[in-house]
Amino acid sequence: MDLSEDSENAQEIKKLREEAEALKKIRESMGTKEFPRLLFEKVFMQDIERLRGMEDMWKGRRPPEPLNFSKLAAAVDSSKDVHVAAKWQDLWAPHDSFAVFVNSLERLSKRVLEIKASSSNSADHALSFDKDDEDTLDFVAAAANLRSIIFGIPVQTKFEIKRMAGNIIPAIATTNAIFAGLAVLEAFKILRGDMKELQRAVPVFSVVSTERRISAETSLFPPNPDCPVCGAAWSKVTINPERSTLGHLVEKLKEDMGYTEEFNVTTGDARIVYDPDLEDNLGKKFNELGIVAGSFITVTDDRDEEPRADLVLAVVEESDIEDVLLLDKIKIPVKKVKVEHPVTADVNGVPTSSKAKRKADEAGLEDENRHKIGKTKEAAVDDGDVVMLTHPNEGAILID
């Protein structure tokens, strides 16, 4: 009977038990003077010696060198090494990293014991790494450098370790700083009331491959009337909650803002409260329609020719205004009208678009004239930017 497998399992279980006992002993020593030494010897000496015992791993590379707690402790000058952690840009010597390691362990163990004393929940006793937490950052920086010394890896500064461990991308931080400064400069223009200079944008370009920094200035593009965000015009309407009605606003829009009958008014939740076919709400007060101070209403121009951009009105309530309703006048940009279906005609002047055909039918054209639509040899109509040619065999050809 082969008991070799059972023997190997027994040895593995024995090692696991010894490991658990060692970790338990370290945890129980937290807060004592022995705690840094026990943890150091476990991680940087005993575990490394066990790793060196796997000789096959180190045939082609340098084996790790365990560290000695006593030798490093003897090299520490407590009067000088107490401020080592503040040297962010310096490369620490081995005894410097050792001093920071021991000091940070004392600080962290003190915090854990205070948490244990104030909370009975064991889940709250653990500390997590935070790049902005000085205690945990010192521990990570010191432990990383000590382990780098063991494996022959170049040590790093505390600043560089914070960048790597905290996953900090310098480009984002730099870009944010640049544009935050530019935003402050623009804010100064607002405080000075220099609104004309505010229209200028100052993008900054830097070339990494050279020592020069190139900056250039350009002007902002004017708002696009067709854009639903920047194309909208903004103004304010002041209402008396006891007297003002929707009808008063409609009258003001027509008298003061030059709106015709073809427009509609919608609330912030996209409810249409007025259009030429919906006049039931004209006599209602704003609060009856759910329009109160701080809300917004949108006026949309529905004209086919030269419609203006949407007008967004901020609602303000004042009970002592003289007029029944006050509307701040502004200049509203005109939207660009896009021709979706260019009008075409044959050589006899008969329109070929579906809309024009209906108008031709209403005008009472003869059937034989309408049969000529689309059957001529060639026709060309200039519609500004678009020219359409019709041919009996080749169909329609658009020339932009």
Secondary structure, 3 states (H helix, E strand, C coil): CCCHHHHHHHHHHHHHHHHHHHHHHHHHCCCCCHHHHHHHHHHHHHHHHHHHCCHHHHCCCCCCCCCCHHHHHHHCCHHHHCCHHHCCCCCCCHHHHHHHHHHHHHHHHHHHHHHHHHCCCHHHCCCCCCCCCHHHHHHHHHHHHHHHHHHCCCCCCHHHHHHHHCCCCHHHHHHHHHHHHHHHHHHHHHHHCCHHHHCEECCEEECCCCCCEEECCEECCCCCCCCCCCCCEEEEEEECCCCCEHHHHHHHHHHHCCCCCCEEEEECCCCEEEECCECCCCCCEHHHHCCCCCCEEEEEECCCCCCECCEEEEEEECCCCCCCEEECCCCCCECCCCCCCCCCECCCCCECCHHHHHHHHHCCCCHHHHCCCCCCCCEEEEECCEEEEEECCCEEEEEC
